[in-house]
């Protein structure tokens, strides 16, 4: 009898923990894959959360022909993952992943999306894309005399023969993304960088105030990012709170504990 009661208490305790837990869907940035979240996933899971890191079409373990992948393919793949979950979810988008989670939020609405977390990401308003937001940030940075040293992202691109995809120059990626990461993490990241369909970066989102606009948004700004200073983008749309990390563009490698703590608190 005593053992039965103990089992019931354990089951009840597990159910309570599960009820308190949240569901996070993690979306990687351009050229990357779901494996970039490998340090963050177990940290969030340890807090009783369900965590799913998604490989967008053509990235990581997803073997869709990368030259044919569209922005809608990105969005539809994430919508499918979200709809497979019981209850609402929190979407986390890194870099390019910001425009993806914005469009997914528009499709699914507040009934399914609790909040959006933009990790040093492109947080769009209606009609904006990664390219247009990057141009906007660069203009504002120039007007504010904000300059960066090291290679630019544009000069680091190697286009495919058909010009539909690009990869990155290996000699530039540390300065762009990983300057505060360990040599082991840099080697892992470089080994897993892939081709990026450029159409996905130029496709504008179509979002509305009634759907995307009402979902709470949070921004995590990486103040030492080498790719692009995004401080001018944190107010591109209404944002509930802005957090900062003194990290490169890749805090999931260099500061996973600090990053997970912020995410888990949202």
C-alpha positions as CSV (number, residue, x, y, z in Angstrom):
1,X,0.0,0.0,0.0
2,X,2.8,2.4,0.9
3,X,4.6,1.7,-2.3
4,X,1.4,2.4,-4.3
5,X,1.0,5.8,-2.6
6,X,4.6,6.6,-3.3
7,X,4.1,5.8,-7.0
8,X,1.0,7.9,-7.1
9,X,2.8,10.8,-5.5
10,X,5.7,10.5,-8.0
11,X,3.2,10.5,-10.9
12,X,1.4,13.6,-9.5
13,X,4.7,15.4,-9.0
14,X,5.7,14.6,-12.6
15,X,2.4,15.9,-13.9
16,X,2.7,19.1,-11.9
17,X,6.2,19.6,-13.3
18,X,5.0,19.0,-16.8
19,X,2.1,21.4,-16.3
20,X,4.6,24.1,-15.2
21,X,6.8,23.5,-18.2
22,X,6.7,25.4,-21.4
23,X,7.2,24.3,-25.0
24,X,10.0,26.0,-26.9
25,X,10.5,25.7,-30.6
26,X,14.0,26.8,-31.6
27,X,14.7,28.1,-35.1
28,X,18.3,28.5,-36.4
29,X,19.7,31.3,-38.5
30,X,21.1,31.3,-42.1
31,X,23.7,28.7,-43.0
32,X,23.2,26.9,-39.7
33,X,21.1,24.0,-38.5
34,X,19.3,22.8,-35.4
35,X,22.6,21.4,-34.0
36,X,23.6,24.9,-33.1
37,X,21.2,24.7,-30.1
38,X,22.9,21.5,-28.7
39,X,24.0,23.2,-25.5
40,X,20.8,25.1,-24.9
41,X,18.3,22.3,-25.3
42,X,19.3,20.2,-22.3
43,X,19.5,23.4,-20.1
44,X,15.9,24.3,-20.9
45,X,14.8,20.7,-20.6
46,X,16.3,20.5,-17.1
47,X,13.8,23.2,-16.1
48,X,10.9,20.9,-17.0
49,X,10.3,22.4,-20.5
50,X,9.7,20.6,-23.8
51,X,12.2,21.8,-26.4
52,X,12.3,21.2,-30.1
53,X,15.2,22.5,-32.3
54,X,14.0,22.5,-35.9
55,X,16.1,21.9,-39.0
56,X,14.6,24.2,-41.7
57,X,14.2,22.7,-45.2
58,X,17.6,22.3,-46.8
59,X,19.5,22.7,-43.5
60,X,21.1,20.2,-41.2
61,X,19.5,16.8,-41.3
62,X,16.8,18.0,-43.7
63,X,17.9,17.0,-47.2
64,X,15.4,19.0,-49.3
65,X,17.2,20.3,-52.4
66,X,18.5,23.6,-51.0
67,X,18.4,25.5,-54.3
68,X,14.6,24.9,-54.5
69,X,13.7,25.9,-50.9
70,X,11.5,29.0,-50.5
71,X,10.6,31.1,-47.5
72,X,7.1,29.5,-47.5
73,X,8.8,26.1,-47.2
74,X,10.5,27.4,-44.0
75,X,7.3,28.7,-42.6
76,X,5.2,25.7,-43.5
77,X,7.8,23.3,-41.9
78,X,7.6,25.3,-38.6
79,X,3.8,25.5,-38.7
80,X,3.7,21.7,-39.0
81,X,5.9,21.3,-35.9
82,X,3.9,23.8,-33.9
83,X,0.6,22.2,-34.8
84,X,1.9,18.8,-33.7
85,X,2.3,20.1,-30.1
86,X,-0.4,20.0,-27.4
87,X,-1.1,23.5,-26.3
88,X,0.6,26.8,-27.2
89,X,4.3,27.3,-27.7
90,X,7.0,29.9,-27.5
91,X,9.0,30.5,-30.7
92,X,12.7,31.4,-30.5
93,X,14.3,32.6,-33.7
94,X,18.0,33.3,-34.1
95,X,19.2,35.9,-36.7
96,X,17.3,35.0,-40.0
97,X,15.0,32.8,-37.9
98,X,13.4,36.0,-36.7
99,X,11.5,36.6,-39.9
100,X,10.5,32.9,-39.9
101,X,8.9,33.0,-36.5
102,X,7.2,36.3,-37.3
103,X,5.4,34.7,-40.3
104,X,4.6,31.6,-38.4
105,X,3.0,33.8,-35.7
106,X,0.9,35.5,-38.3
107,X,-0.3,32.1,-39.6
108,X,-1.1,30.6,-36.2
109,X,-2.1,33.6,-34.1
110,X,-2.1,34.0,-30.3
111,X,-4.1,30.9,-29.7
112,X,-1.1,28.8,-30.6
113,X,1.9,31.2,-30.0
114,X,2.4,32.5,-26.5
115,X,5.4,34.8,-27.3
116,X,8.2,35.4,-29.8
117,X,11.9,35.6,-28.7
118,X,14.2,37.2,-31.2
119,X,17.8,36.2,-30.5
120,X,20.0,38.8,-32.2
121,X,17.5,38.4,-34.9
122,X,15.7,40.3,-37.7
123,X,12.4,41.4,-36.1
124,X,10.2,42.5,-39.1
125,X,7.3,44.7,-39.6
126,X,4.9,44.1,-42.5
127,X,6.7,43.9,-45.9
128,X,10.2,43.6,-44.5
129,X,12.7,40.8,-45.2
130,X,16.2,39.9,-43.9
131,X,17.7,41.9,-46.7
132,X,15.6,45.1,-46.1
133,X,16.1,44.9,-42.4
134,X,19.9,44.5,-42.8
135,X,19.9,47.6,-45.1
136,X,17.8,49.5,-42.6
137,X,20.2,48.7,-39.7
138,X,23.3,49.6,-41.8
139,X,21.8,53.0,-42.7
140,X,21.0,53.7,-39.1
141,X,24.4,52.5,-37.9
142,X,26.1,54.8,-40.5
143,X,24.0,57.8,-39.4
144,X,25.0,57.1,-35.8
145,X,28.6,56.6,-36.7
146,X,28.5,53.0,-35.6
147,X,31.2,51.1,-37.4
148,X,32.5,47.5,-37.3
149,X,36.0,46.1,-37.9
150,X,36.6,42.8,-39.6
151,X,35.0,41.3,-42.7
152,X,31.5,42.2,-43.7
153,X,28.9,39.4,-44.3
154,X,28.4,40.5,-47.9
155,X,32.1,40.1,-48.8
156,X,32.1,36.7,-47.0
157,X,29.6,35.1,-49.4
158,X,30.5,32.5,-52.0
159,X,27.6,32.1,-54.5
160,X,26.7,28.9,-56.1
161,X,27.0,28.6,-59.9
162,X,23.3,29.2,-60.3
163,X,23.4,32.1,-57.9
164,X,20.5,30.7,-55.9
165,X,22.5,29.7,-52.8
166,X,25.6,30.9,-50.9
167,X,28.1,29.5,-48.5
168,X,30.5,31.4,-46.3
169,X,34.3,31.9,-46.6
170,X,35.8,29.7,-43.9
171,X,38.4,32.2,-43.0
172,X,35.8,34.9,-42.1
173,X,33.2,33.0,-40.0
174,X,35.0,33.2,-36.7
175,X,35.1,37.0,-36.9
176,X,31.5,37.1,-38.1
177,X,29.9,34.7,-35.7
178,X,32.2,32.9,-33.2
179,X,35.0,35.1,-31.9
180,X,34.2,34.4,-28.2
181,X,33.6,30.6,-28.8
182,X,36.0,27.8,-27.8
183,X,38.1,26.2,-30.5
184,X,36.0,23.0,-30.2
185,X,32.8,24.9,-30.7
186,X,34.2,26.8,-33.7
187,X,35.3,23.5,-35.3
188,X,31.8,22.0,-34.7
189,X,30.1,25.1,-36.1
190,X,32.2,25.2,-39.2
191,X,31.7,21.5,-39.8
192,X,27.9,22.1,-39.8
193,X,27.6,25.2,-41.8
194,X,25.7,24.6,-45.1
195,X,24.4,26.4,-48.2
196,X,21.8,29.1,-47.7
197,X,18.9,29.7,-50.2
198,X,19.1,33.4,-50.9
199,X,15.4,33.7,-51.9
200,X,14.5,33.1,-48.3
201,X,16.5,36.2,-47.2
202,X,14.8,38.4,-49.8
203,X,11.2,37.4,-49.3
204,X,9.2,39.9,-47.3
205,X,6.8,38.9,-44.5
206,X,3.1,39.6,-44.6
207,X,2.0,40.3,-41.1
208,X,-0.9,42.2,-39.5
209,X,-1.4,44.1,-36.2
210,X,-4.4,41.9,-35.4
211,X,-2.4,38.6,-35.4
212,X,1.4,39.1,-35.3
213,X,1.1,42.4,-33.7
214,X,-0.7,41.2,-30.5
215,X,1.8,38.5,-29.7
216,X,4.3,39.5,-27.0
217,X,7.8,39.9,-28.4
218,X,11.2,39.8,-26.6
219,X,14.6,40.7,-28.0
220,X,18.0,39.3,-26.9
221,X,20.7,41.6,-28.3
222,X,24.2,40.3,-28.6
223,X,26.3,43.4,-28.1
224,X,29.5,42.0,-29.4
225,X,28.1,40.4,-32.6
226,X,30.5,40.7,-35.5
227,X,28.0,40.3,-38.4
228,X,25.8,43.4,-37.8
229,X,25.0,45.7,-35.0
230,X,21.3,45.2,-34.5
231,X,20.7,47.7,-31.7
232,X,18.7,49.8,-34.0
233,X,16.3,47.0,-34.8
234,X,15.1,46.3,-31.2
235,X,12.4,48.9,-31.6
236,X,11.5,48.0,-35.1
237,X,8.1,46.8,-33.8
238,X,6.7,47.0,-30.2
239,X,8.8,44.8,-28.0
240,X,7.9,43.9,-24.4
241,X,11.5,43.7,-23.2
242,X,15.1,43.8,-24.5
243,X,17.8,41.7,-22.9
244,X,21.5,42.0,-23.6
245,X,24.3,39.5,-23.7
246,X,27.9,40.7,-24.1
247,X,28.5,37.9,-26.6
248,X,29.2,37.2,-30.3
249,X,26.3,36.4,-32.6
250,X,26.4,32.8,-31.2
251,X,25.7,32.8,-27.5
252,X,24.2,29.3,-27.8
253,X,27.9,28.2,-28.0
254,X,29.7,30.9,-25.9
255,X,27.1,31.6,-23.2
256,X,24.6,28.8,-23.2
257,X,23.8,29.1,-19.5
258,X,23.1,32.8,-19.6
259,X,21.1,32.4,-22.8
260,X,19.0,29.6,-21.4
261,X,18.3,31.5,-18.2
262,X,16.9,34.4,-20.2
263,X,14.8,32.2,-22.4
264,X,13.5,30.2,-19.5
265,X,12.4,33.4,-17.8
266,X,10.2,34.4,-20.7
